[in-house]
Amino acid sequence: MKADKIVISEIFSYLMAYEAQNPVKADGIFMFCRTDKRLAITMASLLDADLAGYGLIVGGIGKDSGVLADINLPEALYLASIIHWEYGIPDNRLLVESTASTGAEASRRGIETIRQSGRPHERLIMVAHPTSLRRLWAMHLSIAGELGFSANYQLVSTAYPFDPENPVDQREAKAELLRLANWPAKGWAVPQRDLPEDLVSWARK
């Protein structure tokens, strides 16, 4: 069990390797939703610190929607309401795309939303749940390349308390690592040149 905990911690460290510890000012924020208030807190803090001019909140009802699916409330609308009403971020600094039900749809429709808004996007901060942040970024880069959408990204995650002994966190970390390993061959994500083959082999077992 102790060995498993150590390996899971190494996997999580790999998934978080590209996170920006001190993000610098960007044009906007591209946030992938799930039912977690920490995402709203993270975006609100970045906007409040004037680290971006606007924030895109993208996500409808999908596999991580939880109780929101029961009341048919898209994740993006839920998080946007928190950002606006609890943290005082004005509506004119928020873009909301509430129809995407998968990560790929979120990338495509988020890109379309930014383009339609006419907002600048040379520099973007990508915000997501920490375990999935690197995979979403790799997936997004693949889709952005197809769509001719170019930006420089900084990766920022929420303050989610990842626990290597928590079975839920263990499963998600392993699943995300395997997606990073498997998806490039399917054309679903850009390859990771530093992919830790020893950890991938462990996760496959």
C-alpha positions as CSV (number, residue, x, y, z in Angstrom):
1,M,0.0,0.0,0.0
2,K,2.8,2.4,0.8
3,A,4.5,1.7,-2.5
4,D,1.2,2.4,-4.3
5,K,0.9,5.7,-2.5
6,I,4.4,6.7,-3.6
7,V,3.7,5.8,-7.2
8,I,0.4,7.7,-7.3
9,S,2.2,10.7,-5.8
10,E,4.7,10.5,-8.6
11,I,2.0,10.3,-11.2
12,F,0.3,13.3,-9.8
13,S,3.6,15.2,-9.8
14,Y,4.0,14.4,-13.4
15,L,0.4,15.5,-14.2
16,M,1.2,18.8,-12.5
17,A,4.7,19.4,-13.9
18,Y,3.7,22.2,-16.2
19,E,1.6,24.2,-13.8
20,A,2.6,27.9,-13.6
21,Q,3.5,28.7,-10.0
22,N,3.5,32.5,-10.6
23,P,1.3,33.2,-13.6
24,V,1.8,36.5,-15.4
25,K,-0.7,38.7,-17.0
26,A,-2.6,37.2,-20.0
27,D,-5.3,38.2,-22.3
28,G,-7.8,35.8,-21.0
29,I,-8.6,32.6,-19.0
30,F,-9.9,29.4,-20.6
31,M,-11.6,27.3,-17.9
32,F,-12.7,23.7,-18.2
33,C,-15.7,23.1,-15.9
34,R,-16.7,20.4,-13.5
35,T,-19.0,20.6,-10.4
36,D,-16.4,22.1,-8.1
37,K,-16.6,25.6,-6.6
38,R,-12.8,25.7,-6.4
39,L,-12.8,26.4,-10.1
40,A,-14.9,29.5,-9.6
41,I,-12.6,30.6,-6.8
42,T,-9.5,30.2,-8.9
43,M,-10.9,32.1,-11.9
44,A,-12.3,34.9,-9.6
45,S,-8.9,35.3,-7.9
46,L,-7.1,35.5,-11.2
47,L,-9.5,38.1,-12.6
48,D,-9.5,40.0,-9.3
49,A,-5.7,40.2,-9.4
50,D,-6.0,41.6,-13.0
51,L,-4.1,38.7,-14.4
52,A,-6.5,38.5,-17.3
53,G,-9.0,40.8,-19.0
54,Y,-11.7,38.2,-19.3
55,G,-12.6,34.7,-18.4
56,L,-14.2,32.0,-20.5
57,I,-16.2,29.4,-18.6
58,V,-17.0,26.4,-20.7
59,G,-19.0,23.3,-19.8
60,G,-22.5,22.0,-20.0
61,I,-23.7,18.8,-18.4
62,G,-21.3,15.9,-18.6
63,K,-19.8,13.0,-16.6
64,D,-18.5,15.3,-13.9
65,S,-21.7,17.3,-13.4
66,G,-23.0,15.3,-10.4
67,V,-26.0,16.8,-8.8
68,L,-26.2,19.6,-11.4
69,A,-27.3,17.0,-13.9
70,D,-30.3,16.2,-11.7
71,I,-31.5,19.7,-11.9
72,N,-30.4,20.3,-15.6
73,L,-28.1,23.1,-14.7
74,P,-25.0,23.4,-16.9
75,E,-21.7,23.6,-15.0
76,A,-20.7,26.9,-16.7
77,L,-23.8,28.6,-15.6
78,Y,-23.3,27.3,-12.0
79,L,-19.7,28.5,-11.8
80,A,-20.4,31.8,-13.6
81,S,-23.1,32.6,-11.0
82,I,-20.6,32.1,-8.2
83,I,-17.9,34.2,-9.9
84,H,-20.4,37.0,-10.5
85,W,-22.5,37.0,-7.4
86,E,-20.1,35.8,-4.7
87,Y,-16.9,37.4,-6.0
88,G,-18.2,40.5,-7.7
89,I,-16.7,39.9,-11.2
90,P,-18.8,41.9,-13.7
91,D,-20.6,40.1,-16.5
92,N,-18.7,42.0,-19.1
93,R,-15.5,40.2,-18.1
94,L,-17.1,36.7,-18.4
95,L,-17.7,34.6,-21.5
96,V,-20.0,31.6,-20.9
97,E,-20.3,28.5,-23.1
98,S,-22.8,26.1,-21.5
99,T,-23.5,23.4,-24.1
100,A,-20.3,21.3,-24.2
101,S,-20.6,17.9,-22.7
102,T,-17.1,16.6,-23.2
103,G,-13.6,18.0,-23.0
104,A,-13.2,18.0,-26.8
105,E,-16.5,19.9,-27.2
106,A,-15.4,22.3,-24.6
107,S,-12.2,23.1,-26.5
108,R,-14.0,23.5,-29.8
109,R,-16.9,25.5,-28.6
110,G,-14.7,27.5,-26.3
111,I,-12.4,28.5,-29.2
112,E,-15.5,29.4,-31.2
113,T,-16.8,31.5,-28.3
114,I,-13.6,33.5,-28.0
115,R,-13.4,34.1,-31.8
116,Q,-17.0,35.2,-31.9
117,S,-16.4,37.6,-29.0
118,G,-13.5,39.3,-30.8
119,R,-11.5,39.1,-27.5
120,P,-7.6,38.8,-27.8
121,H,-6.2,35.4,-27.2
122,E,-2.4,35.6,-27.8
123,R,-1.8,34.7,-24.2
124,L,-4.2,32.5,-22.2
125,I,-4.3,31.0,-18.7
126,M,-5.9,27.5,-18.8
127,V,-7.7,26.6,-15.6
128,A,-8.9,23.1,-14.7
129,H,-9.1,20.5,-12.0
130,P,-5.4,19.5,-11.2
131,T,-5.6,15.8,-12.1
132,S,-7.0,16.5,-15.6
133,L,-5.2,19.8,-16.4
134,R,-2.3,18.4,-18.3
135,R,-4.5,16.0,-20.4
136,L,-7.0,18.8,-21.2
137,W,-4.1,21.0,-22.3
138,A,-2.7,18.2,-24.5
139,M,-6.1,17.6,-26.0
140,H,-6.8,21.3,-26.5
141,L,-3.5,21.8,-28.3
142,S,-4.4,19.1,-30.8
143,I,-7.9,20.6,-31.4
144,A,-6.6,24.2,-31.5
145,G,-4.1,23.1,-34.2
146,E,-6.9,21.6,-36.3
147,L,-8.8,24.8,-36.0
148,G,-5.9,27.2,-36.6
149,F,-6.2,28.7,-33.2
150,S,-2.9,29.9,-31.7
151,A,-2.1,31.0,-28.2
152,N,0.6,30.8,-25.6
153,Y,-0.7,29.0,-22.5
154,Q,0.0,29.0,-18.7
155,L,-1.6,26.2,-16.8
156,V,-3.2,26.8,-13.4
157,S,-5.1,24.3,-11.3
158,T,-7.5,24.7,-8.3
159,A,-6.5,24.1,-4.7
160,Y,-8.0,20.6,-4.7
161,P,-6.5,18.6,-1.9
162,F,-5.3,15.6,-3.9
163,D,-4.8,12.5,-1.6
164,P,-2.8,9.6,-2.9
165,E,-4.5,7.3,-0.5
166,N,-8.0,8.3,-1.7
167,P,-9.3,5.6,-4.1
168,V,-11.1,8.2,-6.2
169,D,-8.0,10.3,-6.6
170,Q,-5.9,7.2,-7.4
171,R,-8.3,6.1,-10.1
172,E,-8.4,9.5,-11.7
173,A,-4.7,10.0,-11.7
174,K,-4.1,6.6,-13.3
175,A,-6.8,7.2,-15.9
176,E,-5.4,10.6,-16.8
177,L,-1.9,9.3,-17.2
178,L,-3.2,6.5,-19.5
179,R,-5.1,9.0,-21.6
180,L,-1.9,11.0,-22.1
181,A,-0.2,7.7,-23.2
182,N,-3.0,6.4,-25.4
183,W,-4.7,9.5,-27.0
184,P,-1.9,10.8,-29.3
185,A,-2.1,7.6,-31.4
186,K,-5.8,8.2,-31.8
187,G,-5.2,11.9,-32.8
188,W,-7.0,13.1,-29.6
189,A,-4.0,14.8,-27.9
190,V,-0.5,16.0,-28.7
191,P,2.3,13.6,-27.6
192,Q,4.1,14.1,-24.3
193,R,7.8,13.8,-24.9
194,D,8.6,13.2,-21.2
195,L,6.0,10.5,-20.8
196,P,7.2,8.3,-17.8
197,E,7.0,4.8,-19.3
198,D,7.6,3.1,-15.9
199,L,4.6,4.9,-14.4
200,V,2.5,4.1,-17.5
201,S,3.4,0.5,-17.2
202,W,2.4,0.5,-13.5
203,A,-0.9,2.2,-14.3
204,R,-1.7,-0.3,-17.0
205,K,-1.5,-3.1,-14.4
